Amino acid sequence: MKRLISVIVLVTLVFMNIVPLSASENIPYYDGVSSGSAMLSISDWGIALCTTTFTLWSTLIEADVEMQLVRLDPTGWTEVKTWSEHFDSSTQGAITMSKRYAVPQNGIYRVIAIADITTVDGKDHLEPYSIGIEYP
């Protein structure tokens, strides 16, 4: 009897820890944007390539994009360099911003993008960020 109860408890615990895939998916809904991403790579010479891309469902009316290169300090992420760009109306299917910057010191870096995008289908606000990259 103890063995049966132990098996039932074990099986119950196993099933309680299984999360269905749909519960872990986080697919945001946007009016005119299908996706947004921020990417970072750092060369052996310390040159950071910062890129952000937003793919659009519909025609762009205007967009304001800010891209930040940040460094992890003991108190959190600290801004190293910021670029801003305004995009006017376009029928292209994407907005891309790409910049290079020499990182000033060793550490962990990340790119954060903040975008306000208006398309014929509505307004979207996105804030994608890259994974942290350690240099060197």
C-alpha positions as CSV (number, residue, x, y, z in Angstrom):
1,M,0.0,0.0,0.0
2,K,2.8,2.4,0.8
3,R,4.4,1.6,-2.5
4,L,1.2,2.4,-4.4
5,I,0.8,5.7,-2.6
6,S,4.4,6.6,-3.3
7,V,4.0,5.9,-7.0
8,I,0.8,8.0,-7.1
9,V,2.5,10.9,-5.4
10,L,5.5,10.6,-7.7
11,V,3.4,10.5,-10.8
12,T,1.3,13.5,-9.6
13,L,4.5,15.5,-8.9
14,V,5.9,14.7,-12.3
15,F,2.7,15.8,-14.1
16,M,2.5,19.0,-12.0
17,N,5.9,20.1,-13.2
18,I,5.1,19.6,-16.9
19,V,4.1,22.8,-18.5
20,P,2.4,22.7,-21.9
21,L,4.4,24.4,-24.7
22,S,1.6,26.9,-25.3
23,A,1.8,28.2,-21.7
24,S,5.4,29.2,-22.2
25,E,5.0,30.9,-25.5
26,N,4.8,34.7,-25.5
27,I,3.7,35.9,-28.9
28,P,2.8,39.5,-28.7
29,Y,0.2,41.0,-31.0
30,Y,1.0,44.2,-32.9
31,D,-1.1,46.2,-35.3
32,G,1.4,46.8,-38.1
33,V,4.6,45.1,-37.0
34,S,5.2,41.3,-37.3
35,S,8.5,41.2,-35.3
36,G,11.3,43.2,-33.8
37,S,14.8,42.3,-32.8
38,A,18.1,43.7,-31.5
39,M,21.4,42.1,-32.1
40,L,25.0,42.7,-31.0
41,S,28.3,41.3,-32.0
42,I,31.7,42.5,-30.8
43,S,34.9,41.9,-32.9
44,D,38.2,40.8,-31.4
45,W,39.3,44.4,-31.7
46,G,36.4,45.7,-29.5
47,I,34.2,47.0,-32.3
48,A,30.6,46.5,-31.5
49,L,28.1,46.0,-34.3
50,C,24.7,47.0,-33.0
51,T,21.6,46.3,-35.2
52,T,17.9,46.5,-34.8
53,T,15.3,45.3,-37.3
54,F,11.5,45.6,-37.3
55,T,9.5,43.6,-39.9
56,L,6.3,45.2,-40.9
57,W,2.9,43.8,-41.9
58,S,1.7,47.0,-43.5
59,T,2.9,50.3,-45.0
60,L,4.9,52.5,-42.8
61,I,3.6,56.0,-42.0
62,E,6.5,56.9,-39.6
63,A,8.7,55.5,-37.0
64,D,11.1,56.7,-34.3
65,V,13.8,54.3,-33.2
66,E,16.3,54.6,-30.4
67,M,19.1,52.1,-30.1
68,Q,21.3,51.9,-27.0
69,L,24.5,50.1,-26.3
70,V,24.6,49.4,-22.6
71,R,27.1,47.8,-20.2
72,L,26.4,45.7,-17.1
73,D,27.7,47.4,-14.0
74,P,27.2,46.3,-10.4
75,T,24.1,48.5,-10.2
76,G,22.6,47.4,-13.5
77,W,22.7,48.3,-17.2
78,T,24.5,51.6,-17.9
79,E,24.2,53.5,-21.2
80,V,27.4,53.6,-23.2
81,K,26.1,55.0,-26.5
82,T,22.7,56.0,-28.0
83,W,21.6,56.5,-31.5
84,S,18.2,57.9,-32.6
85,E,16.6,57.9,-36.1
86,H,13.3,59.0,-37.6
87,F,11.9,57.0,-40.5
88,D,9.4,58.5,-42.9
89,S,6.7,56.7,-44.9
90,S,7.8,53.7,-46.9
91,T,6.4,50.7,-48.6
92,Q,9.5,48.6,-47.6
93,G,8.7,45.7,-45.4
94,A,11.3,46.4,-42.7
95,I,13.0,49.1,-40.7
96,T,16.7,48.6,-40.0
97,M,19.3,50.5,-38.0
98,S,22.9,49.4,-37.8
99,K,25.8,51.2,-36.1
100,R,29.4,50.5,-35.0
101,Y,31.1,51.6,-31.8
102,A,34.4,50.9,-30.1
103,V,33.6,49.5,-26.7
104,P,35.5,51.5,-24.0
105,Q,36.3,48.7,-21.6
106,N,35.9,45.0,-20.8
107,G,32.5,43.9,-19.6
108,I,29.1,42.5,-20.6
109,Y,27.3,44.5,-23.3
110,R,23.7,44.4,-24.7
111,V,21.7,46.4,-27.3
112,I,18.3,47.7,-26.4
113,A,16.0,49.2,-29.0
114,I,12.9,51.3,-28.3
115,A,10.6,51.9,-31.2
116,D,7.4,53.8,-31.8
117,I,6.1,52.6,-35.2
118,T,3.0,53.9,-37.0
119,T,1.7,52.0,-40.0
120,V,-1.6,52.2,-41.9
121,D,-2.9,49.5,-39.5
122,G,-2.1,51.4,-36.2
123,K,0.6,52.3,-33.7
124,D,3.0,49.9,-32.0
125,H,5.6,50.3,-29.3
126,L,8.4,47.7,-29.1
127,E,11.4,47.3,-26.8
128,P,13.5,44.3,-28.0
129,Y,16.9,43.7,-26.6
130,S,19.9,41.4,-27.5
131,I,21.5,38.8,-25.4
132,G,24.5,39.9,-23.3
133,I,27.9,39.6,-24.9
134,E,31.0,39.5,-22.8
135,Y,34.1,41.4,-24.1
136,P,36.8,40.2,-24.4
